[in-house]
Amino acid sequence: MTVESPTAPPPPAPAAMSDADWLATECGTVRESIQDPSSFDRDALLWRRACKDIALFRLQTAKHIPASRPKSRPGPLTRVMLNVTYVEHPAAWDVCPACNGQNLDRPDCDGCHGDGYLLAQREPARKK
Ligand SMILES: [Zn+2]
């Protein structure tokens, strides 16, 4: 348990943090587990800058994507749109289980193609 000084300023809100502070404090332990997190950092900062646009895109396409999605395997454009629409915060991304985040040692990893991590997506439950 940490005890903060009553005179210490409160920590900055995530939106007010520098990119470096945001990556260090808001991206969980995944980043620390990747041998070379430079790709993770670029993607995480892209997510940071685009998350409001992604949320708007999700709202604007809420009717279209499910309508184009069959019960079986969705087509390529639908898959791309699903991946963008439901990508989660970088703190929820996963260390690649195939290389265990050792992307410098395994640049040809079949699981992550040398990035060391995998995106996480959460799609809402589908209506039957
Ligand atoms: Zn990997």
Boltz pocket constraint, residues with backbone or C-beta under 6 A from the ligand:
constraints:
  - pocket:
      binder: B
      contacts: [[A, 96], [A, 97], [A, 98], [A, 99], [A, 100], [A, 101], [A, 106], [A, 109], [A, 110], [A, 111], [A, 112], [A, 113], [A, 114], [A, 115], [A, 116], [A, 117]]
      max_distance: 6.0
